[in-house]
């Protein structure tokens, strides 16, 4: 027995999470860390398989069966709460006709240090567990710093994108935004009404009253356009006094014409600027995308059609709207 | 210089002296960055200008500012994660001292591109040590004095520390251990991870 005492003394230092079993599978000695697994109650005298459930290999319920899996990696679980997963290996100990089972926490160590209030002293000096805990904590801190950086960069990117897609004078979208939105609608075959608006007499305001008055007019028009559209429609300023509106899902000519009329009448309302009053109007051309396949229609075609319709409105004496139709194109070609 | 270093200077000034003082440090240092990112790199001279300017704004010699940064890094609740990582070095203060040789490697395990000074602990007697800090930029030794002072408190040990200057690229700190269990210190619970 003196020899066994020597052995357990050795094992307590080298692998403090071991248990020594007798021939009947009862624990006759437990290392200091293994003892923590059972709270304060002594492990000695308990049957090993009543405290620990063998998950793999399966169907091991007796000491002879346990001895038969000597040397094999064991997957175990504590039967009491908390059900901690353990790794283990059994070595026969012929001197006492029993065995030594060495245990480790494996990946459940992260919870186990908390559940069992483990300290550095609970691990063998050569055990890498504390280094692993250090690494987990260090990497989590580094990852957290990286995650925060990514979040800030993403915020900055969204702001930069928004700025790149925004007309700074009016706060409306710009041509770049339009070039981003329209192909997507076409790709998803989502119908829309496309409205091209050109201000009439704007140049006169700019020339006679100055650029400040011109800018004021553009801002007023922008407000009218935003008020005349829904949130998910797109309102863009694509040139000096040119605007494009995209109405999602609106393809009925009479509805688009009604919207255009409302816009024209709102824009025609006198806009006070200092002591003076600016008066402008607008001409509108409309084309409609009914969800045709991509090879039947293109963005360029839809824009050109709206443009053709816009020039028809100008020809009709301005301050009016026109829906594109194929005969306009041939007329345009004749006059053009 | 690694962003973590500049970030350390920033949070030290902000947490100890307030945000307006930090704004003043930035202004005097003539750097354009207000908020340093821990995971990016910056020009080396930015760090030099920050330390010079912080010393000016706080009204203390650079050595004192550097030492205070070291103390701050271990003792301020806002950087508790770092104190925990350092405490992984050993169960007692002496064990921690002996783990200092590994500190640059440990830091690299966490942040691959962070270059800390090479540290070399020499034991002259059971209670007398000296620590050599080798780095191409002087000043780290003063930060280490602050770190060691705060960690000694953390472990509950009583130590005398003296920065002995040193040759080019090298600084020496004398460490005299008066009492290992002078006070109870702060606890270190392996399982209490900082969220």
Interface residues (C-beta under 8 A of the other chain):
Chain A: X113 X114 X115 X117 X118 X119 X120 X121 X130 X131 X133 X134 X135 X137 X138 X139 X140 X141 X142 X145 X146 X149 X152
Chain B: X37 X38 X39 X40 X81 X84 X85 X88 X91 X106 X109 X110 X111 X189 X190 X191 X192 X193 X194
